[in-house]
Amino acid sequence: MGIFTKTKGLIDQFSGTLRKAKQPKRNRPFDEMQQYMTVGEYRVGKAQGTPNGAEFDLVVYKDDDGVLHQALRSIDAKDLAPEYVRTYDERLGRFRAFTNKETGRRYIVEQQLEDFVAFAKKHIRQGEDSVNIGILTDTHYKDSDSIDFYGYNGLTHVKEFNYLEDLDILDLKAHLGDWMDGSDPGMLGEQELISLRKAFRSNKTNFAIIKGNHDENDKFDEHHDLKASFPEREFENIMWPTMYFQKGIHYISRQHGVAYFDKDNVRFITINTSDIPYELDKNGKKKYDTKISLAIREDQMQEIIEILEKSSGKQIVFMSHANPINRHGSNALKYNGRSLHELLVAFNQREKGYLDSHDVPAEFSLSNSFDFTNIKDAKVIAYFCGHRHNEDQYRINGIQYVLFNCSALMGPNHALTTQYNKRWKRKIDHPNEAAGYVVNIDPKRHIMQAFGYGASSRRRIYRI
């Protein structure tokens, strides 16, 4: 038995030496603990880049399939359970980043977010009417262990974004849609939404849940030419009750995804740009593909009007997944995007009138009246959206339209990767893997600042 144990140890040492030799040659390893590839137990600390520079016991071991793992256990631990774990990935030729077993977050990302928040706070005025909202969008979570595109990393990005709450910078947080990629079978897609909802909800910070064009799972239907994989209102029934249950969120009804949140004199209003009727043909297939049929319908428009008609004294920010108009002022939705913009302009100009759509299917016709003549000291100042997997900004009729980049990992070698993200050359476990934002709205100084981490601009400033 002793001979066998000794022999096995020599094999592990030889195996570790071979793995080291196979690692890509570079000036500096991904982290200092990459070198520990021989099965055993080691004492590591600040010199090896441990969490907060603390001392840990590093345990290197193999699982039943011969895959190499590392685990960090506090030297003061009362049991053998590790705090951080990671696995060697043959595709990368290195260990992945350490993940906290309790939170699901990587400590290198926590350090990145701590630096990000420290930078943002230097430029944010404290006090009344200085409001911070965290923005995450297009996580595209799917059932794939991808190292350079959509996959499990989508859920990880949500969990890590939530660390901003612990850093006490958020008054509100919002996910602007495309929570999942919508390319997995229906039952799996439902479980993905439940996992995302569980990860995003909070008892500390009010949160907005916005529907994206991929969240109806129509991508799976398109690829497989099958019946609708989601029943009617599946996303709505899974995701929205959690949002509407919050005390800090207000609404007219719980039907359309319209909600509003007030902090001081700033009001945030959510909109659903995937407001599509659920109609099936005789074969059980959808008449409208939600993925490409972006729209806002009459009932939702009426709720927006009712909220605006009682918004005196508010500086208003709208949020949705897709932008209603493009930088040329043209309709960016399939139906009624331009009509929404005209409604917001009418609000800012204190007008009275009605919306009347033309040349659209009956399901998308509008017949809404509005009266903003009694509104005082209020203005729609900005509109936030994702969807385009890009950063952009344009000001039309005094309203700042701000587009945010996708959190989802988009490696440079994929057809769907936008040019904006190709320039970032995003890589897993690197600082540019994800993307997220904190936006400060400061009506007293008439400015809005968007601070970004990961594959995003560090700071953008807008006049409001």
Backbone torsions as a table, in degrees:
resi	resn	phi	psi	omega
1	MET	NA	-42.2	179.7
2	GLY	-63.5	-40.6	179.0
3	ILE	-62.4	-41.9	-179.4
4	PHE	-62.2	-43.9	-179.4
5	THR	-62.5	-43.9	180.0
6	LYS	-64.0	-42.3	179.2
7	THR	-62.0	-42.9	179.7
8	LYS	-62.2	-38.8	178.3
9	GLY	-63.4	-40.3	178.3
10	LEU	-64.8	-37.3	178.1
11	ILE	-64.3	-42.8	178.8
12	ASP	-62.9	-40.4	178.0
13	GLN	-63.0	-43.3	179.7
14	PHE	-64.6	-41.6	178.8
15	SER	-62.0	-42.8	178.9
16	GLY	-62.8	-40.1	179.1
17	THR	-63.3	-40.8	178.5
18	LEU	-64.1	-42.4	-180.0
19	ARG	-63.2	-40.9	177.5
20	LYS	-60.1	-42.7	-177.7
21	ALA	-64.5	-31.0	-178.8
22	LYS	-79.7	-16.7	-179.5
23	GLN	-62.9	140.5	179.8
24	PRO	-57.5	137.0	178.9
25	LYS	-75.6	128.3	177.5
26	ARG	-152.8	167.1	-177.0
27	ASN	-65.4	-34.8	-177.9
28	ARG	-141.1	135.5	178.8
29	PRO	-68.3	165.4	179.5
30	PHE	-54.8	-41.7	168.9
31	ASP	-155.5	165.1	-171.1
32	GLU	-69.8	-18.1	-178.9
33	MET	-87.5	-0.6	175.5
34	GLN	-61.8	-27.1	-175.6
35	GLN	-70.2	-17.0	-177.4
36	TYR	-86.3	91.6	-175.1
37	MET	-120.5	4.3	177.3
38	THR	-101.3	132.4	-178.6
39	VAL	-55.4	129.5	-178.9
40	GLY	161.6	-170.5	-178.6
41	GLU	-127.1	134.6	-173.7
42	TYR	-135.5	154.2	174.1
43	ARG	-97.8	123.8	-179.1
44	VAL	-128.9	160.5	-178.8
45	GLY	-157.2	-146.9	-173.7
46	LYS	-56.5	-39.3	-178.5
47	ALA	-62.0	-25.1	179.9
48	GLN	-97.4	4.1	177.0
49	GLY	75.9	38.3	178.8
50	THR	-72.6	164.8	178.3
51	PRO	-56.0	122.4	-179.9
52	ASN	57.0	18.3	178.4
53	GLY	70.5	13.7	-177.8
54	ALA	-76.7	162.2	177.5
55	GLU	-85.0	138.1	179.8
56	PHE	-137.7	159.0	165.1
57	ASP	-92.3	121.7	177.3
58	LEU	-95.9	118.3	-179.9
59	VAL	-107.1	123.7	177.0
60	VAL	-108.3	126.7	-176.5
61	TYR	-150.7	166.7	176.2
62	LYS	-113.2	145.3	174.8
63	ASP	-87.5	-174.4	-175.8
64	ASP	-65.4	-20.9	179.2
65	ASP	-93.5	5.3	178.7
66	GLY	81.5	10.3	178.9
67	VAL	-82.5	135.6	-176.1
68	LEU	-83.0	137.9	179.8
69	HIS	-131.1	156.1	169.8
70	GLN	-126.0	144.5	178.0
71	ALA	-138.0	137.1	176.6
72	LEU	-105.6	124.3	179.4
73	ARG	-122.9	130.3	179.4
74	SER	-58.7	140.9	-179.9
75	ILE	-68.4	-15.6	178.0
76	ASP	-97.5	5.3	-176.5
77	ALA	-62.0	139.6	180.0
78	LYS	-87.5	-11.0	176.8
79	ASP	-134.0	-173.7	-176.4
80	LEU	-93.8	3.1	-177.2
81	ALA	-70.7	128.9	179.9
82	PRO	-80.0	156.5	175.4
83	GLU	-90.1	-35.3	-176.5
84	TYR	-130.3	142.3	-179.6
85	VAL	-138.8	158.0	173.5
86	ARG	-161.3	166.2	-174.0
87	THR	-127.2	145.6	174.2
88	TYR	-74.5	133.3	-177.8
89	ASP	-116.1	112.4	-178.9
90	GLU	-60.7	-31.7	-179.1
91	ARG	-65.3	-33.9	-179.2
92	LEU	-92.3	-20.2	-175.5
93	GLY	70.7	28.2	-179.9
94	ARG	-163.0	171.5	170.9
95	PHE	-74.6	147.5	171.5
96	ARG	-69.9	173.0	176.8
97	ALA	-70.3	148.8	178.5
98	PHE	-65.9	138.0	177.1
99	THR	-115.7	135.3	175.0
100	ASN	-70.9	122.0	-175.9
101	LYS	-63.0	-30.4	-176.9
102	GLU	-81.1	-43.4	-173.7
103	THR	-97.6	-20.6	-175.4
104	GLY	77.3	10.8	-178.4
105	ARG	-103.5	149.9	174.5
106	ARG	-87.6	135.2	-175.3
107	TYR	-71.0	-24.9	176.5
108	ILE	-67.4	-30.1	176.8
109	VAL	-74.3	-38.4	176.3
110	GLU	-59.1	-41.3	177.6
111	GLN	-64.6	-39.2	177.1
112	GLN	-61.3	-44.2	-178.8
113	LEU	-70.0	-33.1	176.3
114	GLU	-62.6	-43.7	177.3
115	ASP	-65.3	-40.1	179.3
116	PHE	-61.0	-46.8	-178.8
117	VAL	-67.2	-39.3	177.8
118	ALA	-60.4	-40.1	177.6
119	PHE	-65.6	-46.5	-177.6
120	ALA	-62.9	-42.1	-176.7
121	LYS	-63.3	-25.8	177.8
122	LYS	-64.9	-23.9	-173.6
123	HIS	-109.8	2.6	-176.1
124	ILE	-105.6	128.8	175.9
125	ARG	-75.2	133.5	176.6
126	GLN	-87.8	149.0	176.4
127	GLY	121.8	-171.0	-175.6
128	GLU	-65.1	146.2	179.6
129	ASP	59.5	31.8	168.4
130	SER	-127.2	97.3	-166.0
131	VAL	-114.5	133.9	-179.0
132	ASN	-112.9	129.8	175.6
133	ILE	-125.3	131.5	174.9
134	GLY	-85.1	134.2	-177.5
135	ILE	-121.0	127.3	173.0
136	LEU	-132.2	143.3	-179.5
137	THR	-154.6	153.7	172.6
138	ASP	54.1	60.2	177.1
139	THR	-79.4	-24.4	173.3
140	HIS	48.4	46.8	177.2
141	TYR	-62.0	133.0	175.8
142	LYS	-150.1	165.7	-176.0
143	ASP	-82.0	75.7	-179.0
144	SER	-152.5	132.2	177.1
145	ASP	-88.2	63.6	-175.6
146	SER	-87.5	143.3	177.2
147	ILE	-105.9	-1.4	-179.3
148	ASP	-143.4	12.5	179.5
149	PHE	-158.2	-166.7	-178.3
150	TYR	-53.3	142.9	178.3
151	GLY	174.8	-149.9	178.8
152	TYR	-60.2	-24.2	-178.1
153	ASN	-59.8	-22.3	178.0
154	GLY	-59.9	-42.3	177.5
155	LEU	-70.1	-37.7	177.2
156	THR	-60.6	-40.3	-179.2
157	HIS	-63.6	-35.9	177.4
158	VAL	-66.2	-46.8	-179.3
159	LYS	-61.1	-40.3	-177.5
160	GLU	-75.0	-35.4	175.0
161	PHE	-56.7	-36.1	-178.2
162	ASN	-64.6	-16.2	177.7
163	TYR	-62.0	-21.9	176.9
164	LEU	-60.4	-29.5	176.7
165	GLU	-64.0	-40.6	-179.7
166	ASP	-66.8	-20.9	-178.1
167	LEU	-93.2	7.4	171.1
168	ASP	53.8	53.0	177.0
169	ILE	-121.2	-12.7	-171.1
170	LEU	-100.7	136.0	167.1
171	ASP	-96.5	-23.7	-178.6
172	LEU	-159.6	153.7	171.7
173	LYS	-133.7	151.8	-177.5
174	ALA	-143.2	137.8	169.2
175	HIS	-105.6	121.7	-171.5
176	LEU	-87.5	13.1	172.0
177	GLY	108.0	174.3	-166.9
178	ASP	56.1	53.7	175.8
179	TRP	-59.1	-43.1	-179.5
180	MET	-123.0	168.9	-179.2
181	ASP	-80.3	-25.4	179.1
182	GLY	75.4	22.1	-176.7
183	SER	-110.9	4.9	178.5
184	ASP	-100.9	162.9	177.5
185	PRO	-55.0	154.7	-172.6
186	GLY	-52.2	-50.0	-177.6
187	MET	-63.9	-34.5	177.7
188	LEU	-71.1	-40.0	177.2
189	GLY	-61.1	-38.3	177.5
190	GLU	-62.8	-43.1	179.1
191	GLN	-66.1	-34.4	176.9
192	GLU	-63.3	-42.7	178.0
193	LEU	-63.5	-40.5	179.3
194	ILE	-63.2	-42.0	178.4
195	SER	-64.6	-40.6	179.5
196	LEU	-67.1	-42.4	177.9
197	ARG	-60.4	-45.8	179.9
198	LYS	-61.6	-38.8	-178.1
199	ALA	-72.4	-31.9	-171.4
200	PHE	-90.6	-31.9	-175.1
201	ARG	-62.6	158.5	-173.3
202	SER	-151.7	146.3	172.1
203	ASN	-96.9	-3.6	-176.1
204	LYS	-104.6	-38.7	-173.7
205	THR	-124.6	131.8	174.2
206	ASN	-63.0	143.0	-174.8
207	PHE	-135.9	148.0	179.0
208	ALA	-112.5	130.7	179.4
209	ILE	-111.9	112.9	-175.4
210	ILE	-113.5	139.2	-177.3
211	LYS	-85.1	137.2	176.2
212	GLY	-107.1	169.9	-176.1
213	ASN	-72.6	-13.8	176.3
214	HIS	-92.8	-8.1	-170.4
215	ASP	-81.6	2.0	175.6
216	GLU	-96.0	-1.1	178.6
217	ASN	67.8	23.8	-178.6
218	ASP	-73.4	-17.7	177.8
219	LYS	-65.6	-38.7	176.2
220	PHE	-64.5	-43.8	-179.8
221	ASP	-61.2	-41.5	-179.4
222	GLU	-63.4	-43.6	-176.0
223	HIS	-72.3	-25.9	-174.4
224	HIS	-112.5	-3.0	176.8
225	ASP	50.4	48.4	-177.8
226	LEU	-115.1	179.3	172.5
227	LYS	-63.5	164.5	-179.4
228	ALA	-55.1	125.9	-176.4
229	SER	-81.7	-19.2	175.1
230	PHE	-110.5	135.8	170.4
231	PRO	-71.2	171.8	-177.3
232	GLU	-61.2	135.6	176.4
233	ARG	59.8	34.4	-179.1
234	GLU	-68.8	-49.3	176.4
235	PHE	-58.7	-47.1	-177.8
236	GLU	-58.2	-43.3	-177.0
237	ASN	-72.8	-29.3	179.6
238	ILE	-81.3	-42.7	-166.9
239	MET	-99.5	-41.2	-169.8
240	TRP	-73.5	-34.6	179.3
241	PRO	-55.3	-36.9	178.5
242	THR	-62.1	-40.6	179.1
243	MET	-68.7	-47.8	-174.7
244	TYR	-69.9	-17.8	-178.5
245	PHE	-73.3	-17.9	-175.9
246	GLN	-68.6	143.8	179.1
247	LYS	-70.9	-29.4	-176.1
248	GLY	-84.9	-3.6	-179.1
249	ILE	-103.1	135.0	-179.3
250	HIS	-116.0	156.9	-175.9
251	TYR	-162.7	162.2	172.8
252	ILE	-86.4	-51.6	172.9
253	SER	-139.5	178.8	179.4
254	ARG	-108.4	22.8	-168.6
255	GLN	-95.0	-30.5	-165.0
256	HIS	-116.6	-2.6	-178.1
257	GLY	87.2	5.5	176.7
258	VAL	-85.7	128.5	178.1
259	ALA	-152.8	162.1	176.4
260	TYR	-142.1	150.9	-175.8
261	PHE	-133.9	132.6	-178.8
262	ASP	-113.2	135.2	170.4
263	LYS	-136.8	114.7	-172.3
264	ASP	55.9	-126.3	-178.7
265	ASN	-100.9	14.8	178.8
266	VAL	-102.9	133.1	179.2
267	ARG	-120.8	130.6	175.2
268	PHE	-107.3	132.3	-179.7
269	ILE	-124.2	128.0	179.0
270	THR	-96.0	145.4	-179.3
271	ILE	-133.0	148.8	178.1
272	ASN	-105.7	106.2	178.9
273	THR	-88.3	8.1	172.9
274	SER	-113.8	45.1	-177.5
275	ASP	-86.3	79.3	-171.4
276	ILE	-117.8	134.5	177.7
277	PRO	-66.3	143.3	179.8
278	TYR	-92.5	97.3	-178.3
279	GLU	-126.4	129.7	-178.7
280	LEU	-112.2	146.1	173.9
281	ASP	-84.8	-174.6	-176.1
282	LYS	-65.5	-17.3	178.6
283	ASN	-95.6	4.5	178.6
284	GLY	81.5	13.9	178.4
285	LYS	-96.9	151.4	-177.0
286	LYS	-73.4	140.0	174.1
287	LYS	-70.8	-39.7	-178.9
288	TYR	-114.2	128.4	173.3
289	ASP	-83.8	109.5	-176.8
290	THR	-60.7	-26.6	-177.6
291	LYS	-62.7	-31.1	-176.3
292	ILE	-118.9	-8.5	-175.5
293	SER	-103.2	63.9	-178.8
294	LEU	-68.3	135.8	-175.5
295	ALA	-166.7	163.3	169.8
296	ILE	-129.4	132.4	-176.5
297	ARG	-105.6	175.5	-170.2
298	GLU	-59.4	-46.2	-176.2
299	ASP	-63.3	-40.6	177.7
300	GLN	-66.6	-41.2	179.1
301	MET	-60.0	-36.2	179.6
302	GLN	-65.4	-39.4	177.6
303	GLU	-65.5	-38.8	176.9
304	ILE	-61.1	-42.8	179.3
305	ILE	-62.5	-44.8	-178.5
306	GLU	-62.5	-38.0	177.9
307	ILE	-68.2	-44.0	-179.9
308	LEU	-63.3	-34.6	-178.0
309	GLU	-69.0	-11.1	175.0
310	LYS	-123.3	40.1	-176.7
311	SER	-116.0	26.9	175.2
312	SER	-59.7	141.8	178.6
313	GLY	79.6	9.6	-176.1
314	LYS	-114.3	139.9	166.6
315	GLN	-96.2	120.1	-163.3
316	ILE	-110.7	134.7	174.3
317	VAL	-120.2	122.9	175.0
318	PHE	-93.3	150.1	178.9
319	MET	-138.8	133.4	172.8
320	SER	-152.3	177.8	179.0
321	HIS	-73.6	-56.1	-176.2
322	ALA	-100.4	151.7	175.3
323	ASN	-75.1	132.6	-177.9
324	PRO	-70.9	-32.3	177.0
325	ILE	-132.0	160.1	176.8
326	ASN	-95.3	-177.1	-174.7
327	ARG	-68.3	-13.7	176.3
328	HIS	-91.6	-0.1	179.9
329	GLY	84.5	6.1	-179.6
330	SER	-86.8	162.6	-179.7
331	ASN	-61.9	123.2	177.2
332	ALA	-101.4	-9.8	170.9
333	LEU	-96.0	166.6	176.4
334	LYS	-72.7	-35.7	180.0
335	TYR	-137.6	126.3	164.3
336	ASN	76.9	14.4	174.2
337	GLY	-66.2	-46.1	178.8
338	ARG	-63.8	-36.4	178.8
339	SER	-62.9	-38.9	177.6
340	LEU	-63.5	-45.0	179.1
341	HIS	-59.8	-43.4	179.9
342	GLU	-63.6	-33.1	176.1
343	LEU	-64.9	-42.7	-179.8
344	LEU	-66.2	-37.6	176.5
345	VAL	-65.7	-40.5	177.9
346	ALA	-61.9	-36.6	176.5
347	PHE	-63.2	-47.1	-178.6
348	ASN	-65.2	-24.7	-179.3
349	GLN	-99.5	6.1	176.8
350	ARG	57.5	48.8	-176.1
351	GLU	-99.0	167.0	176.2
352	LYS	-128.1	137.4	-178.3
353	GLY	175.9	-152.1	179.6
354	TYR	-151.5	156.5	175.2
355	LEU	-98.7	131.6	-179.1
356	ASP	-141.6	105.6	-176.4
357	SER	-81.5	157.0	-179.3
358	HIS	-132.0	148.4	173.5
359	ASP	55.3	42.6	174.7
360	VAL	-126.6	155.6	174.9
361	PRO	-57.9	154.5	-175.6
362	ALA	-56.3	-33.3	-178.7
363	GLU	-63.3	-21.0	-175.1
364	PHE	-114.2	11.5	179.0
365	SER	-70.7	148.0	-179.2
366	LEU	-116.9	142.5	173.9
367	SER	-152.4	68.1	-175.0
368	ASN	-115.2	131.2	173.3
369	SER	-98.6	154.1	179.5
370	PHE	-147.7	154.9	178.4
371	ASP	-145.0	105.0	-178.9
372	PHE	-108.4	16.8	-173.9
373	THR	-69.3	-21.8	-178.1
374	ASN	-96.7	2.6	-179.6
375	ILE	-71.7	136.7	179.3
376	LYS	-129.1	140.4	172.1
377	ASP	51.1	53.9	179.6
378	ALA	-145.8	153.1	-179.9
379	LYS	-160.4	139.5	168.0
380	VAL	-80.1	114.2	-174.0
381	ILE	-101.6	-26.6	-173.4
382	ALA	-155.5	159.8	176.9
383	TYR	-138.1	118.8	-178.5
384	PHE	-101.4	138.9	176.6
385	CYS	-157.5	165.3	177.4
386	GLY	-116.8	-122.3	168.7
387	HIS	75.0	-41.5	-171.8
388	ARG	-86.6	-5.0	-178.5
389	HIS	53.1	50.3	-174.0
390	ASN	-160.5	161.3	167.7
391	GLU	-104.2	133.3	-179.9
392	ASP	-157.2	166.9	178.5
393	GLN	-160.3	138.4	170.9
394	TYR	-153.0	146.2	-177.5
395	ARG	-111.7	119.0	-179.0
396	ILE	-128.8	126.0	-178.4
397	ASN	52.9	36.7	176.2
398	GLY	82.6	0.9	-179.9
399	ILE	-104.2	125.9	178.4
400	GLN	-84.1	114.2	173.1
401	TYR	-93.3	121.0	-176.0
402	VAL	-121.9	121.1	178.7
403	LEU	-103.6	137.6	-177.0
404	PHE	-112.3	145.1	-178.4
405	ASN	-73.2	157.2	-178.3
406	CYS	-72.2	142.8	172.8
407	SER	-73.7	-31.6	-175.3
408	ALA	-56.5	138.8	176.8
409	LEU	-64.3	123.1	176.7
410	MET	-125.3	93.8	177.9
411	GLY	-64.1	157.8	-173.1
412	PRO	-71.5	-13.6	-172.3
413	ASN	-103.9	31.2	179.1
414	HIS	-120.3	144.4	-175.8
415	ALA	-62.7	-33.2	-177.5
416	LEU	-80.2	-11.1	-177.4
417	THR	-68.7	125.9	-179.8
418	THR	-71.5	159.7	179.2
419	GLN	-60.7	-35.5	179.3
420	TYR	-58.5	-44.8	-178.4
421	ASN	-78.4	-27.3	174.8
422	LYS	-62.8	-35.9	179.4
423	ARG	-67.0	-26.3	178.2
424	TRP	-76.0	-22.8	-178.2
425	LYS	51.0	56.7	-172.0
426	ARG	-69.5	140.0	-179.0
427	LYS	-135.0	147.5	-179.9
428	ILE	-67.4	143.1	-179.3
429	ASP	70.8	2.0	177.8
430	HIS	-99.3	162.5	-177.0
431	PRO	-58.3	-23.7	-178.8
432	ASN	-95.3	12.2	-178.6
433	GLU	-62.2	-50.4	-178.5
434	ALA	-104.3	-174.7	172.9
435	ALA	-153.7	137.8	177.9
436	GLY	-157.2	169.4	-171.4
437	TYR	-144.5	154.9	162.5
438	VAL	-125.1	124.4	179.5
439	VAL	-110.4	127.0	176.1
440	ASN	-102.8	124.9	175.8
441	ILE	-107.0	122.7	-175.0
442	ASP	-130.4	84.2	-178.2
443	PRO	-61.9	-28.5	-179.1
444	LYS	-65.7	-36.3	178.5
445	ARG	-96.4	-1.6	179.1
446	HIS	58.5	37.4	176.0
447	ILE	-134.1	157.6	173.6
448	MET	-131.9	132.7	-178.6
449	GLN	-121.6	130.5	176.5
450	ALA	-109.9	114.5	178.0
451	PHE	-102.0	134.0	-176.8
452	GLY	-125.4	150.1	171.2
453	TYR	-121.3	158.9	-179.8
454	GLY	74.0	-137.6	-177.9
455	ALA	-80.8	69.2	-176.4
456	SER	-156.9	163.9	175.4
457	SER	-70.3	139.2	-176.5
458	ARG	-66.2	-39.7	-179.8
459	ARG	-155.6	128.1	171.9
460	ARG	-124.3	139.9	-176.3
461	ILE	-123.0	134.4	-179.3
462	TYR	-130.5	145.0	171.6
463	ARG	-82.6	138.7	177.9
464	ILE	-130.4	NA	NA
